Amino acid sequence: MRSGKTGWRWGLLLWLLPWLAAATPAPTLFTFRAAETKGDLRNRYDMALLRLALEKTRSGYGDYQLQPSPPMNTQRAEQELEKGTYPNFIIKQSYNPRYEQRGALRGRYDVDLGVVGYRVCFTRQGLLPALATVTSAAQLKPYLFGLGTGWMDVPILKHHGFKVLEVGSYKSLFPMAARGRFDLFCRGINEVADEQAEAARQPGLVLEPTLMIYYDLPRFFYANARDKAALARVDAGIQLAAADGSLQALWQQYYLPSIQQVQPQRRHLLRLSNPLVEALQWDPKQLVFDPLSGSFQPRR
């Protein structure tokens, strides 16, 4: 009799399994932008932050799966986002009102906490004596800046009358700077540590030790308008992470070693305005990192 009951229960369970499987929601698929080239470490924080935000919201939104896109530069990432090529494609971009004018959705929070606007520059060894005498932004106008195609630094620097050369391949910027194709290849102070190995492969390419340029360069997560619910989930997760301190801890894990290496307090700070952010509405709980004091502060 007992074995008969056991067989009946197993039969019922086998009959119910397809229904139970159908009732379990499939994980939501998210796509992150893969590195542009082998050895490109710039997107590590973005992927980790996406995962953190999705973990924070798992109980309310359900399970998720993260997949990489094909390798792509900034310009192509914008194009694929606009076309909606990949499911829930979430990319980090410097703020540009053009994205929203074309229908993209922007997250509410500057996910880099303002730090990437503090720029230091790779340059040729032979330019160091002249650059050491610079005390104003105007004195940099004779120099040619090398930047990636589609980077928001381009319109900001051009607005102030600086000369800019745009290059389609990020990795090509290092040897081009070393060979004198342009004079200054400026990077966020949070990016330098990950790029030192690539810079060291280029004979004569060094990090200029005395100057730091600042312009407001907030970076947000963007999504296709079709993926509004996915971006809302990421936003909610970032807010939770900022409130409990896990966002700041993750940020420090990925960015603080580079900032300490650059020693921003010992540099002469040159400030430029960014006209593109003048009308930007900020999240009231937005935090920023001040490298001069070494602390997180509410954005004012």
N, C-alpha and C positions, 0 to 999 in steps of 0.2 A: 504493500500500500504506500509506504514511504517513497519507494523508488518511482511509483506512478505519479505522486504529487510533485516530486523533483522534476520528472520529465515534462509535466504539464507547465511548470514554472519556466523551465528553459524554453519550451515552445513559445510561451507567451512573450518572453524576453526577446527571442529571435524575431517574432512577429512585430514587436514594438520598435526594434532598433532602427529601421529605416525612418519611422515617424519621429523618433527622438533625434536622429541625425538631421532631419529636415528642419526640426524646430530649433536647433542650435545655430545661431547666426554665424556666418562665415567671417573670418577676420577682415577688417577693413584694410585694403591695400593702399599704402602710401609710397610715393616715389620721391627719392631725394636725388639731387644733382651729384653725379659721380665726379671724381677728380678729372681735371682736364688732361693731365698726362701722368705717367708713372712717376711716383715720387712727389707729386703735388699734394701737400698736406693741408691746403687751405680750407677744405670742407669738413675736416674732422669734427670741429666744434659744432657745426651746423647739424651734422648727423646725430651727434650725441645729444644736442638740445632737442631735436625732434623726438628722439627716443624718450628722453626725460619727460617731455610734455605729454606724449602718448601714454607713458606709464602712469603719470599723475591722473589721467582721465580714464584709465582702463575700467574702473568700477562703474563709471557713469555711461561710458560710450561703448564698452566692449573691447574685444581683442583686436589686435592690429598686426599687420605685416609690413616691413620696410624693404623696399627693393631699390637698387641703384638705377639711374638712367644710364644710357651710353655716355662715354666721355664727351664733354662739350665745353666751349668757352662761354663767356658771358653773353655775347651777342646771340649765339645759337640757343642758349638757355631761355632767353627772352622770347625767341621765335617759337620754341616748342611749348612754352607756357601759353602763349597767345593762341596757338593752334589747339591746345588741349590734347596733345599727342599721348601723354602718359596719365594713368589714373592718379588723381590726388597728388599731382606734381607740385611740391612745395620747394621754392627756391629762395635763397637770401639774396637781396639786391640792395645796393645803396638807393636811398629815396630819390625817386624821380616822378614828378606829377604825370609824366607821359604814360607811365604804366597804367594808371587808373583811368586816364583819358581813353585808353585803348581797351578798357573793359576788365583789366586785371583787378583782383582784390588784394588789399594790403592788410597785413596783421597790425595789431594796435601797438606792439611793443618793439622798441629798438633793441634787438636781441644782442648786439655787441656792446650795449651800455655806453655808447658814445666813444669808445676808445680808439676805433680805427681812424677817426679824424685827426689823431696826433700822428704825424708822418715824419719819418727819418729816411735818409736817402743813401742808397748805394751809389758810388761814384768811382772815378778813376783815381788812383793814388796821386797822380800828378796835379789834380785839381785841389787837393787838400789845403795847401798854403793859401790860395786865393779864397776858398770858402771859409777859412778860419777868420777872415777879416769882415765877413758879412754880418751886419747888425740890423738890417731892415729887409723886408720882403722885396722892396724895389730893387735892391742890389742883386737879386736872383734873376731879374728879367733878361739879362744877356745869355743865360744858360738855357739849354734845350732839355725839356722834361720828356722822358719816355714812359708811355702808359699803354695799358691794354685797350684794344678796341671795345668801345661800349662802357668803359669805366666812367663813373660820374665825376672823377677828378678832372676829366677833360674839359667839360663846360665850366667848371668852377675856375680852373686855372686860366682858361681862355678869357673868361669874364674879367679877370684882373690883368690881362695883357701879357700873360706868359706864353712862351713858345712851347708847343706840344707836338710830339711825334707819336701817332697811334700805331700799335703793333698787334697783329691778329693773334699771335701765339704768346702766351704768358712765358713759357720756358725760353723763348728766344730773347726776351728782354734782358736776361743776365749776360749772355755773350755780347749782345749789341752794346750794352752799357760798357763792358770791359774794352771793347774795340773802339769806343769813341763815337759810335753812331748817334749818341745823344749823351748828355752830361749827368743827368740826375734821374735815378730810378727810385722813387719814394714809396715807402711801404708803411702800413700801420705799425705802431710800436708793438702791437700784439702778434705781428706776423714774422718779425725778423728772425727769431730763434729757429723757426722751421725752415727758413730760407738760407741760413748761413752756410749750410753744406753745399748748396748749389752755387752760391756766390763764391765760395772758396775754390771751386773748380775753375774759376775764370781768372787768369793771370792779371794782377794789377787792380782787381775790383775790390773795393773796401767799403765799409760802412762809415760815412762821414760822422765824426764824433762830437761836433759842437752845436749843431742846429736841430731844431724841431719845428715843423710847420703845423699849424692847426687850422682846420676849417670844419664846420659842422658837417658830418658825413654819417647820418643815421642809417642803419641797415635793418630792414624789415623782412619778414617772410611774406612772399607773394604766392597767389594761387590763381588758377583760371576761375572765372565766374561760376562755372559749372560745379566747382569744388568748394562752394561756400561752407557747407557743413564741416568739411575736413579742416578748413582753416579756422573755423570757430572752435573746433576741438583743440587744435594746437594753441590757439590764443588762450583758451581756458587753462590748459596745462601750464603754459608759461606763467600766467598770473598766480597759479597755485605754487609753482616752484619759486617765484620771486617772494611770495609771502612766507614760505617756510625756510628760505635761505638756500635751498638746493640749487637754484639758478646761479646765485653768486658763487657757490662752491664749485660748480661745474666750470663757470667762467674762469675762476682762478686757476683751476687745474690746467686748462688749455692755454691761458693767456698770460698769467702772472710771470712765469719764468722768462718770457721774452721781454716783458716790460722791465723787469729787474735788470736784465742784461743790457738794455738800452740806456738805463740811468737817465730818465727824463729830467730829474731835478738838476742835473748838471749841464743841461743844454739851454741855449738861448732860444726862446719861444717867439716865433713869428706868426701872427694871427691874420687870417683872411676870412672874409665873410662868404657865405653860401647863399646867394639870392633865391635859390630854389626852395629853401626850407622856411622862408619868412612867414608863409601863411599856414604852415603845417600845424595841425592840432595834435597836441601830445596827450598821451595817456596820463591821467592825474597821478598815477603811482609809478611813473617811469623813473628808474634809477639810472645814474650815469657814474662812471668811474673817473675820478680826478687823479691823473698820474703825478701831479705835483704834491698833493697831500697823501696820496696812496690810499684813498678811501672811497667808498660808495656814497653817493649823495643823491637826494631827490633832484630831478631836473628842474631848473628854474627858468 
